[in-house]
Amino acid sequence: MVKYELKTKETDQSVIEFIESVDSLKKREDAYNLLKIFEETSGYEAKMWGPSIIGFGSYHYKYATGHEGDAPLAGFSPRKAKISLYFSPSLPNREELLSRLGKHTTGKSCVYINKLADVDENVLKELIVQDIQYVQKIYPSN
């Protein structure tokens, strides 16, 4: 069996250097504001995951297929097109929370926003807290 190598792993890259490398001044400002919101809300220090995800906390998962790895409990990435926010796709009240979040689009586990001003920061904080609690319940630490 070939062991799958995770691309997104925690790195020693500087979160601040990464944010400073973001081209758009507005996205950089939003990234610093999101950094503050996620750190204060999650209680975890920001770490880089892979080349472009800013993650908070971590958990170890193992699927029925045998695939396992580590991932951040919560995170975001100031991408060129939009800002990606990472939340579990199976969070029980995800749709209800997202309906109150503000202007966004969704992917499988990503919520995409154009700018922080488009969303309700209190709902964002609720999403962060509930998502972390949910993931920790599914994947309790050993």
C-alpha positions as a Markdown table, in Angstrom:
| # | Residue | x | y | z |
|---|---|---|---|---|
| 1 | Met | 0.0 | 0.0 | 0.0 |
| 2 | Val | 1.3 | 3.4 | -0.9 |
| 3 | Lys | 1.2 | 5.9 | 1.9 |
| 4 | Tyr | -0.5 | 9.1 | 1.0 |
| 5 | Glu | 1.7 | 12.1 | 1.7 |
| 6 | Leu | -0.2 | 15.1 | 3.1 |
| 7 | Lys | 0.6 | 18.3 | 1.2 |
| 8 | Thr | -0.8 | 20.5 | 4.0 |
| 9 | Lys | 1.3 | 20.1 | 7.0 |
| 10 | Glu | 2.2 | 22.6 | 9.8 |
| 11 | Thr | 5.4 | 24.5 | 8.9 |
| 12 | Asp | 7.8 | 26.8 | 10.5 |
| 13 | Gln | 7.1 | 29.5 | 8.0 |
| 14 | Ser | 6.3 | 32.9 | 9.5 |
| 15 | Val | 2.6 | 33.8 | 9.5 |
| 16 | Ile | 3.5 | 37.6 | 9.5 |
| 17 | Glu | 5.9 | 37.1 | 6.5 |
| 18 | Phe | 3.2 | 35.2 | 4.7 |
| 19 | Ile | 0.6 | 37.9 | 5.3 |
| 20 | Glu | 3.2 | 40.6 | 4.2 |
| 21 | Ser | 3.7 | 38.7 | 0.9 |
| 22 | Val | 0.0 | 39.1 | 0.0 |
| 23 | Asp | -0.2 | 41.5 | -3.0 |
| 24 | Ser | -3.4 | 43.4 | -2.2 |
| 25 | Leu | -3.2 | 45.9 | 0.6 |
| 26 | Lys | -6.9 | 45.4 | 1.5 |
| 27 | Lys | -6.4 | 41.6 | 1.6 |
| 28 | Arg | -3.4 | 42.1 | 3.9 |
| 29 | Glu | -5.5 | 44.3 | 6.2 |
| 30 | Asp | -8.3 | 41.7 | 6.2 |
| 31 | Ala | -5.7 | 38.9 | 6.9 |
| 32 | Tyr | -4.4 | 40.8 | 10.0 |
| 33 | Asn | -7.9 | 41.3 | 11.2 |
| 34 | Leu | -8.8 | 37.7 | 10.6 |
| 35 | Leu | -5.6 | 36.6 | 12.4 |
| 36 | Lys | -6.7 | 38.6 | 15.5 |
| 37 | Ile | -10.3 | 37.2 | 15.3 |
| 38 | Phe | -9.2 | 33.6 | 14.9 |
| 39 | Glu | -6.5 | 33.8 | 17.6 |
| 40 | Glu | -8.8 | 35.5 | 20.2 |
| 41 | Thr | -11.7 | 33.2 | 19.3 |
| 42 | Ser | -9.9 | 29.9 | 19.1 |
| 43 | Gly | -7.4 | 30.5 | 21.8 |
| 44 | Tyr | -4.7 | 29.1 | 19.6 |
| 45 | Glu | -1.6 | 30.7 | 18.1 |
| 46 | Ala | -1.5 | 31.0 | 14.3 |
| 47 | Lys | 0.7 | 28.5 | 12.4 |
| 48 | Met | 1.3 | 28.1 | 8.7 |
| 49 | Trp | 0.0 | 25.0 | 7.2 |
| 50 | Gly | 1.5 | 24.3 | 3.8 |
| 51 | Pro | 2.5 | 27.4 | 1.8 |
| 52 | Ser | -0.7 | 29.4 | 2.2 |
| 53 | Ile | -3.1 | 28.3 | 5.0 |
| 54 | Ile | -3.0 | 30.1 | 8.4 |
| 55 | Gly | -4.2 | 27.5 | 10.9 |
| 56 | Phe | -5.2 | 27.5 | 14.6 |
| 57 | Gly | -4.8 | 24.4 | 16.8 |
| 58 | Ser | -4.7 | 21.0 | 15.3 |
| 59 | Tyr | -6.2 | 17.6 | 15.4 |
| 60 | His | -5.4 | 14.1 | 14.2 |
| 61 | Tyr | -8.0 | 12.3 | 12.0 |
| 62 | Lys | -8.2 | 8.8 | 10.8 |
| 63 | Tyr | -10.8 | 7.7 | 8.2 |
| 64 | Ala | -12.3 | 4.3 | 7.7 |
| 65 | Thr | -10.1 | 4.0 | 4.6 |
| 66 | Gly | -7.1 | 4.1 | 6.8 |
| 67 | His | -6.1 | 7.5 | 5.6 |
| 68 | Glu | -4.9 | 9.6 | 8.5 |
| 69 | Gly | -3.2 | 12.9 | 9.2 |
| 70 | Asp | -3.2 | 16.2 | 11.0 |
| 71 | Ala | -5.1 | 19.3 | 10.2 |
| 72 | Pro | -5.8 | 22.7 | 11.7 |
| 73 | Leu | -9.0 | 23.0 | 13.8 |
| 74 | Ala | -9.8 | 26.3 | 12.1 |
| 75 | Gly | -8.1 | 28.4 | 9.5 |
| 76 | Phe | -8.1 | 30.8 | 6.6 |
| 77 | Ser | -6.1 | 31.8 | 3.6 |
| 78 | Pro | -6.0 | 35.2 | 1.9 |
| 79 | Arg | -6.0 | 33.9 | -1.7 |
| 80 | Lys | -5.7 | 36.0 | -4.8 |
| 81 | Ala | -9.3 | 35.8 | -5.8 |
| 82 | Lys | -11.1 | 35.5 | -2.5 |
| 83 | Ile | -10.4 | 34.8 | 1.2 |
| 84 | Ser | -10.9 | 31.2 | 2.1 |
| 85 | Leu | -12.3 | 30.3 | 5.5 |
| 86 | Tyr | -12.0 | 26.6 | 6.5 |
| 87 | Phe | -14.8 | 25.0 | 8.4 |
| 88 | Ser | -16.0 | 21.4 | 8.7 |
| 89 | Pro | -18.5 | 20.5 | 5.9 |
| 90 | Ser | -20.4 | 18.3 | 8.4 |
| 91 | Leu | -20.8 | 20.9 | 11.1 |
| 92 | Pro | -24.5 | 20.2 | 12.2 |
| 93 | Asn | -25.8 | 23.8 | 12.0 |
| 94 | Arg | -23.4 | 25.0 | 9.3 |
| 95 | Glu | -26.2 | 26.1 | 6.9 |
| 96 | Glu | -28.0 | 28.1 | 9.7 |
| 97 | Leu | -24.8 | 29.9 | 10.7 |
| 98 | Leu | -23.8 | 30.6 | 7.1 |
| 99 | Ser | -27.3 | 32.0 | 6.4 |
| 100 | Arg | -26.4 | 34.7 | 9.0 |
| 101 | Leu | -22.8 | 35.2 | 8.0 |
| 102 | Gly | -23.2 | 37.7 | 5.2 |
| 103 | Lys | -22.0 | 37.7 | 1.6 |
| 104 | His | -20.1 | 34.5 | 0.8 |
| 105 | Thr | -19.9 | 31.4 | -1.4 |
| 106 | Thr | -19.1 | 27.9 | -0.4 |
| 107 | Gly | -17.1 | 24.9 | -1.5 |
| 108 | Lys | -16.8 | 21.5 | 0.2 |
| 109 | Ser | -15.1 | 22.7 | 3.3 |
| 110 | Cys | -14.3 | 26.3 | 2.3 |
| 111 | Val | -16.3 | 29.4 | 2.8 |
| 112 | Tyr | -15.2 | 32.2 | 0.4 |
| 113 | Ile | -15.5 | 35.9 | 1.1 |
| 114 | Asn | -14.4 | 38.9 | -0.9 |
| 115 | Lys | -13.6 | 41.0 | 2.1 |
| 116 | Leu | -14.1 | 40.9 | 5.9 |
| 117 | Ala | -16.5 | 43.8 | 5.7 |
| 118 | Asp | -19.0 | 41.6 | 3.9 |
| 119 | Val | -19.5 | 39.3 | 6.9 |
| 120 | Asp | -20.9 | 39.6 | 10.4 |
| 121 | Glu | -17.9 | 39.2 | 12.7 |
| 122 | Asn | -20.0 | 37.9 | 15.5 |
| 123 | Val | -21.4 | 35.1 | 13.3 |
| 124 | Leu | -17.8 | 34.4 | 12.1 |
| 125 | Lys | -16.8 | 34.0 | 15.8 |
| 126 | Glu | -19.7 | 31.6 | 16.4 |
| 127 | Leu | -18.6 | 29.5 | 13.4 |
| 128 | Ile | -15.1 | 29.3 | 14.7 |
| 129 | Val | -16.1 | 28.3 | 18.2 |
| 130 | Gln | -18.7 | 25.8 | 17.1 |
| 131 | Asp | -16.5 | 24.3 | 14.4 |
| 132 | Ile | -13.6 | 23.7 | 16.8 |
| 133 | Gln | -15.9 | 22.2 | 19.4 |
| 134 | Tyr | -17.5 | 19.9 | 16.8 |
| 135 | Val | -14.1 | 18.7 | 15.4 |
| 136 | Gln | -12.7 | 18.1 | 18.8 |
| 137 | Lys | -15.8 | 16.0 | 19.7 |
| 138 | Ile | -15.4 | 13.9 | 16.5 |
| 139 | Tyr | -11.6 | 13.6 | 16.8 |
| 140 | Pro | -10.8 | 13.7 | 20.6 |
| 141 | Ser | -7.1 | 14.0 | 21.4 |
| 142 | Asn | -5.5 | 10.8 | 22.7 |
